[in-house]
Amino acid sequence: MNFQQQLHSELRKEVNEKRCFHTCLSRIEESIMNKDFKEAKLTACDLLNSIRELEKIEVKRKNRKDLNRMVQGLTSLGVRAQLISRGGK
């Protein structure tokens, strides 16, 4: 998987997690209105999992941005540097 494919895959995952988050919110509201508190609690766990995944995506994005900034800084100092991405992670 090349770098562009990896970015596209991460973006797709982010969109899916955001959709999941909003779906879970709606399901929690509906479950509470129907007094199905067990379902509301189970769905709240799914919601938290989506938040964790979105947090991981944001950390990856920040790390990639920091690495790119470091490579640009080294290059501006005359040091040959290149960012290489591992496939699959």
N, CA and C of each residue as an Amber inpcrd file, in Angstrom:
protein
   267
   0.8440000  -1.1760000   0.0000000   0.0000000   0.0000000   0.0000000
   0.8890000   1.2390000   0.0000000   0.6770000   2.1050000  -0.9810000
   1.4940000   3.3050000  -1.0250000   0.9300000   4.3780000  -0.0930000
   1.6480000   5.4690000  -0.0060000   1.3090000   6.5300000   0.9490000
  -0.0820000   7.1080000   0.6900000  -0.4130000   7.3720000  -0.5770000
  -1.7280000   7.9420000  -0.9090000  -2.8570000   6.9730000  -0.5720000
  -2.6420000   5.6900000  -0.8410000  -3.6450000   4.6850000  -0.5020000
  -3.8350000   4.5970000   1.0110000  -2.7350000   4.7150000   1.7410000
  -2.8000000   4.6710000   3.1960000  -3.5970000   5.8610000   3.7320000
  -3.3580000   7.0570000   3.1960000  -4.1140000   8.2430000   3.6160000
  -5.5960000   8.0830000   3.3000000  -5.8850000   7.5660000   2.1160000
  -7.2760000   7.3590000   1.7110000  -7.9600000   6.3570000   2.6440000
  -7.2470000   5.2950000   2.9820000  -7.7810000   4.2750000   3.8830000
  -8.0560000   4.8560000   5.2680000  -7.1440000   5.6730000   5.7720000
  -7.3320000   6.2950000   7.0910000  -8.4970000   7.2730000   7.0650000
  -8.6420000   8.0200000   5.9760000  -9.7520000   8.9610000   5.8550000
 -11.0860000   8.2120000   5.8260000 -11.1200000   7.1230000   5.0830000
 -12.3290000   6.3010000   5.0140000 -12.6750000   5.7480000   6.3980000
 -11.6570000   5.2970000   7.1260000 -11.8780000   4.7740000   8.4780000
 -12.4060000   5.8770000   9.3940000 -11.8500000   7.0830000   9.2750000
 -12.3070000   8.2020000  10.0960000 -13.7790000   8.5200000   9.8260000
 -14.1600000   8.5530000   8.5580000 -15.5540000   8.8300000   8.2000000
 -16.4640000   7.7440000   8.7560000 -16.0510000   6.4870000   8.6420000
 -16.8580000   5.3800000   9.1710000 -17.0170000   5.4720000  10.6830000
 -15.9630000   5.8230000  11.3840000 -16.0470000   5.9490000  12.8440000
 -16.9420000   7.1150000  13.2510000 -16.8900000   8.2080000  12.4980000
 -17.7700000   9.3420000  12.8020000 -19.2320000   8.9720000  12.5640000
 -19.4880000   8.2160000  11.5160000 -20.8580000   7.7380000  11.2680000
 -21.3130000   6.8210000  12.4010000 -20.4280000   5.9380000  12.8040000
 -20.7390000   5.0190000  13.9010000 -21.0480000   5.8060000  15.1750000
 -20.2560000   6.8230000  15.4510000 -20.4590000   7.6660000  16.6200000
 -21.8670000   8.2690000  16.6110000 -22.2500000   8.8610000  15.4870000
 -23.5680000   9.5010000  15.4050000 -24.7020000   8.4780000  15.4660000
 -24.4950000   7.3160000  14.8700000 -25.4960000   6.2550000  14.9480000
 -25.6770000   5.8050000  16.3890000 -24.5690000   5.6530000  17.0930000
 -24.6350000   5.2340000  18.4960000 -25.3670000   6.2740000  19.3400000
 -25.1010000   7.5470000  19.0940000 -25.8120000   8.6000000  19.8310000
 -27.3210000   8.4720000  19.6380000 -27.7260000   8.2690000  18.4060000
 -29.1580000   8.1280000  18.1130000 -29.7330000   6.8860000  18.7900000
 -28.9940000   5.7880000  18.7400000 -29.4720000   4.5470000  19.3640000
 -29.5690000   4.6930000  20.8760000 -28.6160000   5.4010000  21.4770000
 -28.6650000   5.6200000  22.9250000 -29.9090000   6.4330000  23.2860000
 -30.1440000   7.5110000  22.5480000 -31.3300000   8.3340000  22.8000000
 -32.6050000   7.5050000  22.6720000 -32.6940000   6.7350000  21.6130000
 -33.8820000   5.9100000  21.3850000 -34.0490000   4.8710000  22.4920000
 -32.9590000   4.2370000  22.8890000 -33.0260000   3.2230000  23.9470000
 -33.4780000   3.8310000  25.2680000 -32.9910000   5.0070000  25.5790000
 -33.3910000   5.6730000  26.8220000 -34.8710000   6.0500000  26.7620000
 -35.3160000   6.5660000  25.6320000 -36.7320000   6.9190000  25.4790000
 -37.6290000   5.6940000  25.6460000 -37.1360000   4.5280000  25.1990000
 -37.8920000   3.2710000  25.3200000 -37.6270000   2.5560000  26.6450000
 -36.8770000   3.2080000  27.5210000 -36.5270000   2.6630000  28.8330000
 -35.7730000   1.3360000  28.7460000 -35.0120000   1.1690000  27.6560000
 -34.1610000  -0.0120000  27.4820000 -32.7440000   0.3960000  27.8760000
 -32.5240000   0.4690000  29.1790000 -31.2640000   0.9860000  29.6900000
 -30.0930000   0.0410000  29.4430000 -30.3690000  -1.2440000  29.3960000
 -29.2980000  -2.2020000  29.1020000 -28.7460000  -1.9590000  27.6980000
 -29.6450000  -1.7800000  26.7390000 -29.2170000  -1.5040000  25.3580000
 -28.4800000  -0.1630000  25.2800000 -28.9600000   0.8120000  26.0330000
 -28.3010000   2.1270000  26.0440000 -26.8700000   2.0030000  26.5590000
 -26.6740000   1.2040000  27.6110000 -25.3180000   1.0190000  28.1640000
 -24.4190000   0.2840000  27.1750000 -24.9500000  -0.7390000  26.5270000
 -24.1490000  -1.4880000  25.5450000 -23.7570000  -0.5840000  24.3720000
 -24.6900000   0.2210000  23.9330000 -24.4070000   1.1360000  22.8210000
 -23.4170000   2.2220000  23.2440000 -23.4900000   2.6270000  24.5210000
 -22.5340000   3.6230000  25.0260000 -21.1040000   3.0660000  24.9530000
 -20.9580000   1.7680000  25.1770000 -19.6250000   1.1440000  25.0400000
 -19.1470000   1.2270000  23.5960000 -20.0530000   0.9940000  22.6440000
 -19.6970000   1.1190000  21.2260000 -19.2980000   2.5560000  20.9010000
 -20.0270000   3.5070000  21.4810000 -19.7240000   4.9200000  21.2650000
 -18.3220000   5.2450000  21.7750000 -17.9850000   4.7560000  22.9580000
 -16.6430000   4.9890000  23.5060000 -15.5620000   4.3650000  22.6330000
 -15.8440000   3.1970000  22.0790000 -14.8760000   2.5680000  21.1680000
 -14.6480000   3.4280000  19.9330000 -15.7060000   4.0240000  19.4070000
 -15.5530000   4.9130000  18.2570000 -14.7210000   6.1330000  18.6250000
 -14.9460000   6.6870000  19.8120000 -14.1560000   7.8330000  20.2570000
 -12.6880000   7.4550000  20.3730000 -12.4150000   6.2690000  20.9080000
 -11.0140000   5.8130000  21.0220000 -10.3670000   5.6860000  19.6460000
 -11.0990000   5.1280000  18.6930000 -10.5600000   4.9780000  17.3390000
 -10.3060000   6.3380000  16.6970000 -11.2240000   7.2760000  16.8930000
 -11.0190000   8.6220000  16.3570000  -9.8130000   9.2880000  16.9990000
  -9.6070000   9.0220000  18.2800000  -8.4350000   9.5670000  18.9730000
  -7.1460000   8.9840000  18.3970000  -7.1380000   7.6850000  18.1270000
  -5.9570000   7.0460000  17.5290000  -5.6480000   7.6530000  16.1590000
  -6.6950000   7.8750000  15.3760000  -6.5110000   8.4610000  14.0480000
  -5.8960000   9.8530000  14.1790000  -6.3750000  10.6400000  15.1380000
  -5.8510000  11.9910000  15.3340000  -4.3910000  11.9640000  15.7850000
  -4.0390000  11.0110000  16.6490000  -2.6400000  10.8820000  17.0940000
  -1.7470000  10.5270000  15.9060000  -2.1990000   9.6010000  15.0570000
  -1.4320000   9.2410000  13.8590000  -1.2270000  10.4520000  12.9590000
  -2.3000000  11.2250000  12.7800000  -2.2280000  12.4120000  11.9230000
  -1.2220000  13.4170000  12.4810000  -1.2590000  13.6380000  13.7940000
  -0.3360000  14.5780000  14.4310000   1.1060000  14.0880000  14.3050000
   1.3250000  12.7970000  14.5280000   2.6680000  12.2370000  14.4060000
   3.2050000  12.3820000  12.9830000   2.3380000  12.1180000  11.9960000
   2.7600000  12.2440000  10.6040000   3.1130000  13.7020000  10.2910000
   2.3030000  14.6340000  10.7970000   2.5620000  16.0560000  10.5710000
   3.8850000  16.4650000  11.2120000   4.1500000  15.9990000  12.4310000
   5.4090000  16.3050000  13.1120000   6.6050000  15.7300000  12.3620000
   6.4680000  14.4980000  11.8680000   7.5610000  13.8850000  11.1080000
   7.8300000  14.6550000   9.8170000   6.7670000  15.0430000   9.1320000
   6.9480000  15.8260000   7.9010000   7.6370000  17.1510000   8.1950000
   7.2580000  17.7930000   9.2960000   7.8880000  19.0630000   9.6700000
   9.3760000  18.8490000   9.9730000   9.7100000  17.7340000  10.6310000
  11.1040000  17.4420000  10.9500000  11.9190000  17.1920000   9.6750000
  11.3410000  16.4450000   8.7380000  12.0340000  16.1780000   7.4810000
  12.2590000  17.4770000   6.7190000  11.2640000  18.3520000   6.6970000
  11.4260000  19.6390000   6.0260000  12.5030000  20.4820000   6.7020000
  12.5450000  20.4400000   8.0310000  13.5770000  21.1870000   8.7570000
  14.9670000  20.6780000   8.4510000  15.1280000  19.3620000   8.4280000
  16.4300000  18.7790000   8.1030000  16.8410000  19.1250000   6.6750000
  15.8720000  19.0510000   5.7590000  16.1570000  19.3640000   4.3640000
  16.5850000  20.8240000   4.2080000  15.9210000  21.7170000   4.9460000
  16.2860000  23.1360000   4.8540000  17.6820000  23.4040000   5.4140000
  18.1790000  22.4960000   6.2790000  19.5370000  22.6180000   6.8230000
  20.5780000  21.9430000   5.9370000  20.1150000  21.3740000   4.8240000
  21.0380000  20.7330000   3.8950000  21.2440000  19.2500000   4.1660000
  20.4910000  18.6950000   5.0920000  20.5910000  17.2660000   5.3970000
  19.5920000  16.5360000   4.5010000  20.0910000  15.5320000   3.8050000
  19.1940000  14.7520000   2.9550000  18.3470000  13.8610000   3.8380000
  17.0540000  14.0520000   3.7580000  16.1290000  13.2670000   4.5760000
  14.8860000  12.9530000   3.7600000  14.3200000  11.7930000   4.0470000
  13.1150000  11.3760000   3.3440000  12.2620000  10.5620000   4.2970000
  10.9690000  10.7900000   4.2740000  10.0410000  10.0420000   5.1060000
   9.5910000   8.8080000   4.3590000   9.7940000   7.6570000   4.9660000
   9.4090000   6.3860000   4.3580000   8.3510000   5.7500000   5.2300000
   7.2510000   5.3490000   4.6180000   6.1280000   4.7730000   5.3580000
   6.1670000   3.2510000   5.2550000   5.9630000   2.6170000   6.4120000
   5.8450000   1.1680000   6.4170000   4.4590000   0.7860000   5.9480000
   4.3520000  -0.2340000   5.1560000   3.0470000  -0.6930000   4.7120000
   2.3610000  -1.5130000   5.7860000   1.0300000  -1.4440000   5.8160000
   0.2660000  -2.2980000   6.7130000   0.0330000  -1.7550000   8.0980000
   0.5830000  -0.6190000   8.4690000   0.3620000  -0.0940000   9.8310000
  -0.1900000   1.2840000   9.7780000
